[in-house]
Amino acid sequence: MTGVIAQTITTPRITTRVLFTGPESGTPVLFLHGNVTSATWWEEVMLSLPGTYRPGGYRGIAPDQRGFGAADPNKKIDATRGMGDLADDALALLDHLGVAQAHLVGNSMGGSVTWRLLMAASERLLTVTLVNPGSPYGFGGTKDVQGTPCWEDFAGSGGGLANPEFLRLVEAGDAGLDNAFSPRAVLRMLVYKPPFIPAREDDLVAATLRTHIGPEDLPGDSVESPNWPFKAPGRWGMANAASPKYAGDLEGLYRIEPKPPILWIRGSHDLAVSDAAASCPGALGAAGQIPGWPGTEVFPPQPMLGQTRAVLERYRAAGGAYEEVVIQDTGHVPFIEKLPEFNRIFHPHLETPRT
């Protein structure tokens, strides 16, 4: 978009495309995109940052993360580190740009990276904004707000559960609507709240089509399991990195100092991150879409919202501060669906002092 500058930047960790808005001297705001997307999805938000066109405003920074967009395809995600590779990439980018501290905004998978950055480098984060973030316990295979695994091998999470037809169509560059699993159709059904269609839908679809596909990318590898749904996480790619098997010990989150103020924004009709998400194995099993479901006692739908809320309540009890705000009639990307309303919540948060 006009006003967005794209640069190819090489850090000691990765070469990737980074989008910038606002004055170079502005206060940095780092945006981390979600799964099967890229930095392109943040452009409207970045252009609407306060002071974008004057000195003293905010400087938007949004990289294509490892495994997505124009990031170096030879750089793979080591899933055994959870979100460690992506968190370290983000910190290396800040170092390369000479940024000591920044505001941090993460959507979906970018929110999952944000949990890791909070634990790794809270002193560098002025504020944190989580937009429909992935659960701090990871995606799939947990049964309660404490993140208890359904199975010891974390079956029900990882790369073996990705929809192969969707991935085939991404790899084929299918931008149409002839197939119910085409990227455009899936975005309209699961990411935005119908009947919303973004003004820049073609750009957003194009960004999704640049997702890196393969056994070390998306979906990654998997391991056969005796436990329903008979797939456990492998060791490569984003789907495996998002497994609770590799989420790490969250106890460190409550001990960090300083504790940046956290704003949790979510869409009221988010189907991707909820207590009964559309792609959650427990929810799919309960709906009869994955045969052999062992029932609610063994493998219920993952309570993603309850898990996030429980973790943030503990963060507050440990001396941190958070606020949860729901934007009505929006799905997984309220910053695209209702940008003015999103900004009315987001912009004041950027002025919140750290505790």
C-alpha positions as CSV (number, residue, x, y, z in Angstrom):
1,M,0.0,0.0,0.0
2,T,1.1,3.6,-0.5
3,G,3.2,4.6,2.5
4,V,4.5,1.1,3.2
5,I,8.1,0.5,2.5
6,A,9.4,-3.0,1.9
7,Q,13.0,-3.9,2.4
8,T,14.9,-7.2,2.2
9,I,16.9,-7.5,5.5
10,T,19.6,-10.0,6.4
11,T,20.3,-10.6,10.1
12,P,22.6,-13.2,11.6
13,R,19.6,-15.5,11.7
14,I,17.6,-15.0,8.5
15,T,17.0,-13.0,5.3
16,T,13.4,-11.8,4.9
17,R,11.1,-9.1,3.8
18,V,10.3,-6.4,6.4
19,L,7.6,-3.8,6.0
20,F,8.0,-0.3,7.5
21,T,5.8,2.7,8.1
22,G,6.2,6.0,9.8
23,P,9.2,8.1,10.7
24,E,12.5,6.3,11.2
25,S,12.9,8.2,14.5
26,G,9.4,7.0,15.7
27,T,8.8,4.7,18.6
28,P,9.0,1.2,17.2
29,V,6.0,-1.1,17.0
30,L,6.8,-4.7,16.0
31,F,4.0,-6.6,14.4
32,L,4.0,-10.4,14.1
33,H,1.6,-12.1,11.7
34,G,-0.4,-15.3,12.1
35,N,-0.2,-18.7,10.5
36,V,-0.5,-19.0,6.6
37,T,-0.3,-15.2,6.3
38,S,2.6,-12.7,6.1
39,A,3.4,-9.1,7.1
40,T,1.0,-7.9,4.3
41,W,-1.9,-8.5,6.7
42,W,-0.7,-5.7,9.0
43,E,-0.4,-2.9,6.4
44,E,-3.7,-1.0,7.3
45,V,-2.9,-1.1,11.0
46,M,0.7,0.1,10.4
47,L,-0.4,3.0,8.2
48,S,-3.0,4.1,10.8
49,L,-0.5,4.3,13.7
50,P,-0.5,7.7,15.4
51,G,2.0,10.1,13.8
52,T,2.6,7.9,10.8
53,Y,3.3,11.0,8.7
54,R,5.1,13.2,11.2
55,P,8.2,13.1,13.4
56,G,7.7,11.8,16.9
57,G,5.1,9.3,15.9
58,Y,5.2,5.5,15.8
59,R,7.4,3.4,13.5
60,G,5.7,0.2,12.2
61,I,7.9,-2.8,11.7
62,A,6.5,-6.1,10.3
63,P,8.6,-9.0,9.1
64,D,7.6,-12.1,7.1
65,Q,8.3,-14.7,9.7
66,R,10.3,-17.9,9.1
67,G,8.2,-20.3,7.0
68,F,6.1,-17.6,5.4
69,G,6.1,-15.0,2.7
70,A,9.5,-13.9,1.5
71,A,11.4,-15.4,4.4
72,D,14.4,-17.5,3.2
73,P,12.9,-20.9,2.4
74,N,16.1,-22.6,3.4
75,K,15.6,-21.6,7.0
76,K,13.4,-24.1,8.6
77,I,11.5,-24.0,12.0
78,D,13.0,-26.4,14.5
79,A,9.7,-27.4,16.2
80,T,11.5,-28.9,19.2
81,R,12.2,-25.3,20.2
82,G,8.5,-24.4,20.1
83,M,8.3,-20.7,19.1
84,G,12.0,-20.3,19.9
85,D,13.2,-19.9,16.3
86,L,10.7,-17.2,15.5
87,A,11.2,-15.4,18.8
88,D,15.0,-15.3,18.2
89,D,14.4,-14.1,14.7
90,A,12.4,-11.2,16.0
91,L,15.0,-10.2,18.5
92,A,17.8,-10.5,15.9
93,L,15.7,-8.1,13.7
94,L,15.4,-5.6,16.5
95,D,19.2,-5.8,17.1
96,H,19.9,-5.3,13.4
97,L,17.7,-2.2,13.4
98,G,19.3,-0.9,16.6
99,V,16.0,-1.0,18.4
100,A,16.5,-1.4,22.2
101,Q,12.8,-1.4,23.1
102,A,9.5,-1.8,21.1
103,H,5.8,-2.2,21.5
104,L,4.9,-5.8,20.4
105,V,1.7,-6.9,18.6
106,G,1.0,-10.5,17.7
107,N,-2.0,-12.1,16.0
108,S,-2.8,-15.8,16.1
109,M,0.6,-17.6,15.7
110,G,2.3,-14.3,16.1
111,G,0.6,-14.2,19.5
112,S,2.2,-17.6,20.2
113,V,5.6,-16.1,19.4
114,T,4.7,-13.2,21.7
115,W,4.3,-15.5,24.7
116,R,7.9,-16.7,24.1
117,L,9.2,-13.2,23.7
118,L,7.6,-12.1,27.0
119,M,9.6,-14.9,28.8
120,A,12.8,-14.3,26.8
121,A,13.1,-10.5,26.7
122,S,10.4,-8.7,28.6
123,E,12.8,-5.8,29.3
124,R,12.7,-5.0,25.6
125,L,8.9,-4.8,25.4
126,L,7.1,-1.5,26.1
127,T,3.6,-2.9,25.8
128,V,2.2,-6.1,24.4
129,T,-1.0,-6.5,22.4
130,L,-2.3,-10.0,21.8
131,V,-4.9,-10.3,19.0
132,N,-6.7,-13.6,19.1
133,P,-3.5,-15.2,20.1
134,G,-2.8,-18.9,20.1
135,S,-3.1,-20.5,23.6
136,P,0.0,-20.1,25.7
137,Y,-0.2,-23.9,26.0
138,G,-0.1,-24.5,22.3
139,F,-2.6,-25.8,19.8
140,G,-4.3,-29.2,20.2
141,G,-4.2,-32.1,22.6
142,T,-4.9,-30.3,26.0
143,K,-8.0,-30.7,28.0
144,D,-8.3,-28.0,30.7
145,V,-7.3,-24.4,31.6
146,Q,-4.1,-25.8,33.2
147,G,-3.0,-27.2,29.8
148,T,-3.1,-30.8,30.9
149,P,-2.2,-33.0,27.9
150,C,-4.9,-35.5,26.8
151,W,-2.1,-38.1,26.1
152,E,1.5,-38.4,27.2
153,D,2.7,-38.2,23.6
154,F,0.6,-35.1,22.8
155,A,-1.3,-37.0,20.1
156,G,-3.9,-34.7,18.6
157,S,-1.4,-31.9,17.9
158,G,1.2,-31.2,15.3
159,G,1.7,-31.6,11.6
160,G,-0.3,-34.8,11.1
161,L,-3.6,-33.0,11.5
162,A,-3.3,-30.4,8.9
163,N,-5.9,-30.4,6.0
164,P,-4.0,-31.9,3.1
165,E,-6.4,-30.5,0.4
166,F,-6.0,-27.0,1.7
167,L,-2.2,-27.3,1.7
168,R,-2.3,-28.8,-1.8
169,L,-4.2,-25.8,-3.1
170,V,-1.9,-23.4,-1.4
171,E,1.1,-25.1,-3.0
172,A,-0.7,-25.0,-6.4
173,G,-1.4,-21.3,-6.1
174,D,-5.1,-21.7,-6.2
175,A,-6.6,-18.2,-5.7
176,G,-10.2,-19.1,-6.8
177,L,-13.4,-20.3,-5.2
178,D,-14.1,-23.5,-7.1
179,N,-13.0,-25.7,-4.2
180,A,-14.4,-25.4,-0.6
181,F,-10.9,-25.9,0.7
182,S,-9.3,-23.2,-1.5
183,P,-7.3,-20.6,0.5
184,R,-9.8,-17.8,-0.5
185,A,-12.8,-20.0,0.6
186,V,-11.2,-21.0,3.9
187,L,-10.3,-17.4,4.7
188,R,-13.8,-16.3,4.0
189,M,-15.3,-19.1,6.1
190,L,-12.9,-19.4,9.1
191,V,-10.8,-16.2,9.4
192,Y,-13.3,-13.3,8.7
193,K,-16.8,-13.3,10.1
194,P,-19.1,-13.9,7.1
195,P,-20.2,-12.1,5.0
196,F,-17.3,-9.8,5.4
197,I,-14.8,-9.7,2.5
198,P,-11.7,-7.5,2.9
199,A,-11.1,-4.7,0.4
200,R,-7.6,-6.1,-0.2
201,E,-8.7,-9.7,-0.4
202,D,-6.6,-10.5,-3.4
203,D,-3.4,-9.2,-1.5
204,L,-4.3,-11.3,1.6
205,V,-4.9,-14.4,-0.5
206,A,-1.6,-13.8,-2.4
207,A,0.2,-13.7,1.0
208,T,-1.4,-17.0,2.1
209,L,-0.2,-18.6,-1.2
210,R,3.4,-17.7,-0.3
211,T,3.3,-20.0,2.7
212,H,6.2,-22.5,2.6
213,I,4.8,-26.0,2.1
214,G,6.7,-29.2,2.7
215,P,7.7,-31.9,5.3
216,E,10.0,-29.4,7.0
217,D,7.6,-26.4,6.6
218,L,3.9,-26.7,6.7
219,P,2.5,-29.2,7.6
220,G,5.8,-30.6,8.7
221,D,6.3,-34.2,9.8
222,S,4.4,-36.3,12.2
223,V,4.6,-39.5,14.3
224,E,2.2,-42.4,14.4
225,S,0.5,-42.8,17.8
226,P,-1.6,-45.5,19.4
227,N,-3.7,-42.6,20.9
228,W,-6.6,-40.9,19.1
229,P,-6.5,-39.3,16.6
230,F,-3.4,-41.5,16.0
231,K,-1.0,-38.7,15.1
232,A,1.6,-37.1,17.4
233,P,3.9,-34.2,16.7
234,G,7.1,-34.4,14.7
235,R,10.0,-32.0,14.9
236,W,9.8,-29.7,11.9
237,G,7.6,-26.8,10.8
238,M,5.0,-24.4,12.4
239,A,2.3,-26.9,13.0
240,N,4.7,-29.0,15.2
241,A,6.2,-25.9,16.8
242,A,2.7,-25.0,17.9
243,S,2.2,-28.3,19.7
244,P,1.9,-28.2,23.5
245,K,4.7,-30.8,23.5
246,Y,7.1,-27.9,22.8
247,A,5.4,-25.0,24.4
248,G,7.8,-24.8,27.3
249,D,7.3,-24.1,31.0
250,L,5.0,-21.1,31.5
251,E,6.0,-20.6,35.1
252,G,8.8,-18.3,33.8
253,L,6.1,-15.9,32.5
254,Y,5.0,-15.0,36.1
255,R,8.6,-14.3,37.2
256,I,9.6,-11.8,34.4
257,E,10.6,-8.3,35.4
258,P,9.6,-5.8,34.2
259,K,6.0,-7.0,33.3
260,P,4.8,-5.1,30.2
261,P,1.1,-4.3,30.3
262,I,-0.9,-6.7,28.1
263,L,-4.0,-5.9,26.0
264,W,-5.9,-9.0,24.8
265,I,-8.2,-8.2,21.9
266,R,-10.4,-10.9,20.4
267,G,-13.2,-11.2,17.9
268,S,-16.6,-12.3,19.2
269,H,-17.0,-14.8,16.4
270,D,-13.4,-16.1,16.1
271,L,-13.6,-19.7,14.8
272,A,-9.8,-20.2,14.7
273,V,-9.1,-19.5,18.4
274,S,-12.0,-20.3,20.7
275,D,-13.1,-22.9,23.3
276,A,-14.5,-24.9,20.4
277,A,-12.3,-23.9,17.4
278,A,-13.2,-25.1,14.0
279,S,-10.0,-27.0,13.5
280,C,-9.6,-28.3,17.1
281,P,-9.4,-32.1,17.0
282,G,-11.6,-32.4,20.1
283,A,-14.3,-30.2,18.5
284,L,-14.0,-32.1,15.2
285,G,-14.3,-35.4,17.1
286,A,-17.3,-34.3,19.0
287,A,-19.0,-33.3,15.7
288,G,-18.3,-36.7,14.3
289,Q,-15.8,-35.4,11.7
290,I,-12.9,-37.5,13.0
291,P,-13.9,-41.1,13.6
292,G,-13.2,-42.9,16.9
293,W,-13.4,-39.8,19.2
294,P,-12.9,-41.1,22.8
295,G,-15.3,-38.6,24.3
296,T,-15.2,-35.5,26.5
297,E,-13.6,-37.1,29.5
298,V,-10.5,-38.1,27.4
299,F,-10.3,-35.5,24.7
300,P,-12.6,-32.5,25.0
301,P,-12.4,-29.4,22.7
302,Q,-9.4,-27.4,23.9
303,P,-10.5,-24.4,26.0
304,M,-8.2,-22.0,24.3
305,L,-9.9,-18.8,25.7
306,G,-10.1,-20.2,29.2
307,Q,-6.4,-21.2,29.0
308,T,-5.3,-17.7,27.9
309,R,-7.5,-16.1,30.6
310,A,-6.2,-18.3,33.3
311,V,-2.6,-17.5,32.4
312,L,-3.3,-13.8,32.2
313,E,-5.0,-13.9,35.6
314,R,-1.9,-15.5,37.1
315,Y,0.2,-12.8,35.3
316,R,-1.9,-10.2,37.0
317,A,-1.7,-11.9,40.4
318,A,2.1,-11.9,40.0
319,G,2.1,-8.1,39.6
320,G,1.4,-7.7,35.9
321,A,-1.6,-5.9,34.3
322,Y,-3.9,-7.1,31.5
323,E,-7.2,-6.1,29.9
324,E,-9.4,-8.3,27.7
325,V,-11.6,-6.6,25.1
326,V,-14.0,-8.2,22.7
327,I,-14.8,-6.6,19.4
328,Q,-18.3,-7.7,18.4
329,D,-19.3,-9.2,15.1
330,T,-15.7,-9.9,14.0
331,G,-13.7,-13.1,13.5
332,H,-10.0,-13.9,13.7
333,V,-8.7,-10.6,12.4
334,P,-10.7,-7.7,13.9
335,F,-7.9,-5.3,12.9
336,I,-8.9,-6.0,9.3
337,E,-12.7,-6.3,9.8
338,K,-13.2,-3.3,12.0
339,L,-10.0,-1.2,11.9
340,P,-11.4,2.0,13.4
341,E,-12.9,0.1,16.4
342,F,-9.6,-1.8,16.8
343,N,-7.6,1.4,16.8
344,R,-9.8,3.0,19.4
345,I,-8.7,0.2,21.8
346,F,-5.2,-0.3,20.5
347,H,-3.8,3.2,20.2
348,P,-4.4,4.2,23.9
349,H,-2.7,1.0,25.0
350,L,0.5,2.2,23.3
351,E,0.6,5.0,25.9
352,T,0.3,2.6,28.9
353,P,3.3,2.8,31.2
354,R,5.0,-0.4,32.3
355,T,4.6,-1.5,35.9
